[in-house]
Structures are given as C-alpha cells and as structure tokens.
C-alpha cells in the first residue's frame, strides 16, 4: 500500500501531466497570436535619402523581443509535449499504472475504471494502489525528491 508521501508525489505528478495538454494548446495559441500580431509590421526609416519609407525587414526592437518570446514558447511547447509523451508511456505500461492515470488524470469514476479493465471496483482500487507505488518508482526523479512547492501557501508576496 502506498505511503502518504508516495500518494502525494504521484498524484501531483498525474495532475501536472494532465495539465500539459491544456498548457500545450494555450501555448500554441499564444505563439500564433504573437506571430499574427507581428505579421506585416515594418518600421519607418529616416536614415535613407532623407525620405520616409517603410522597410519590411527593418523591425522595431520590441518586435524582435516578441519574436524571441514566441521562439521560447515554441521550445517550451516541444519540451512539454516530450514530457507528456514520456509520462503517457509510463502510465500505459501496466494495468495498475493505467488505472492511476484513468482515475486521477482523466478523472474517471472507479466504476468506469473497473469496467475498462474487467475488475470489480474494490479490485480496481487495490490495483491502483499498487500502481501508485509502480508509478512512483518509474516517474522522473525531480517529482520524487521535491513534491512540495517552494512556498506551499502559494503567495510569494506574503511577509
């Protein structure tokens, strides 16, 4: 049976992995919006023949910064997708670990989890308890070492 520490660590990991999908969709949308807002924006150059003209390849520094932000966002999205794929492979490896994902990641009822795997509800609960230990042993080290946030009260502005 999983200890409280194991349960807390694994469930925090499951919730984080479940949130990756939304985070990835939001990140993709944000990067698209940034790039669409930048589309076709040029800058007026006054240093050429004394005339005012727009050059598409001459962008204000703020647009370069936005482009860098979008690039970093793309890199984060790729990292999140990689981590989500690794986690899904971990969860789908055994029936017990799949039950952990289905119950706490996909938020299925015990009845539905049990039906999917051909168990009674109490049997599915016991399997998922074993699955917590299995996931804990296989999940990334950083999730086992530091399952608590730096400031558990959640407000860094508090004095």
N, C-alpha and C positions, 0 to 999 in steps of 0.2 A: 504494500500500500504506500502511496506517495506521501512524503512528508509535506508539511505546510510550505517549507522553502521550495521544494520541487514543484508543488502545485502552483505557487505564486509565480515562480520563474517561467514555467511552461505556459501558463495562461496569459501572462504578459507578452510572451513571445508570440503566441497564437493571435492575440488581439492586434499586435503590431503588423504581423504578416497579413492579416485580414484587411488592415487599413491600407496596405500597399496598393491595392487595385484602385481605390479612390484617389490616393495620392498620385499615382501614375497618370490617371485620367485628368486630374486637375492640373498637374504639371505640364502635360501635353497641351492642354487648352491655353494655359497661361503663356507658354512659349509661342504658340500660334498667334495669340493676341498681340504679344510684343512685336513679333515679326511683321504682322499685318499693319500695326500702327507705324512701323518704320518704313513700310513699302512706299517707294516713290518720293521719299523726303530727301531733298538736297539742301544745299546751302548757297547763299548768295556770296560771291567772291568779289571783293573790291580791289584786289591786287593785280588785275589783269587789264591792261589798256585803259584803265580809268573807267571802265564800264561796269555796270551792274549786270551780272549774268548768273544763271543758276547752273551749277555743275553737279550732276547726279553722283559722281564719285567723290565729291567733297562733302563729307558729312560732319555735322557738329559733334563735338566730343561727347555730348550727352547720349547721342545715338550709338556711338561706339561702346559706351558703358552699357547701354541697354542690350546691345548685341552680345557683349560678354556675359551679361546676366542670363540671356537666353541660352547661350552655349553651356554655361554651368548648369542650368536647369536640365538641358538635354543629357548632360553627363550624369546628373543625379537620377534622372528617369531610367537611364540604362543600368545604373547600379541597383536601383530599387527593383527593376524587372529581373535582374540576375539573382538578387537575394530572394525574391518571391518564388522564382523557379526552383532554386535550391530548397527552399522551405517546403514547397509543394511536393517535391520528390521525397523529402524526408517524411512528410505526413502520409503519403500514399504508399509507403514501403510495406507496412503491415496493417492487418485489420485493426489492431489495437490503436495504432497511431492515426489511422484514417478516422476512427471513431472520435478521437480527441479533436481532430480538425472539424469534423462534421458537427459535433456538439457545440464547441466553443468558437470555432472560426466561422462556420456557416450558420450557427445558431439554430440548428435543428432540434426538435424535441427528442427525448430519449426513445419514445415510441417509434419515431421515423428512423432513427439510427439503428435501433434493434431490428426493424423490418428490413432495412437495406442489407444487413449482414446475416440475417436469419437467426438472431438471438432473441431471448426474452429481454425485457427491459432491465431486469436485475443483472442478467448475464452481460448485457452491453455496458452497464455501469462498471462491472468488475473488469471487463476488458479495457475500458477507457482508463480506469485507474492504473492498470499495468502499462497502458500506452503513455501515461504521463511520465512514468519512470524511463521508458524507452526513448521518448522524445527528449527528455532532459539529458540523457547520455549522448544523444546524437546532435543536439542543437548547437549553434555556434557558442564558443567559449565565453564571449563577452556577455551573453544573456545568462549564463550560469553564474558568472562572477559578480555582476553588478545589477541585480534585478530591480533595485530601488533607484528612483530618480535622485539626482544630486540633492534636491530640496523637496522632500516628499509633500510639503504643504502646498507646493505648486506656485507660490508667489514669490518671485525673487526680489520684489520691491519692499517686502516686509522688513521692518527693522527689529 
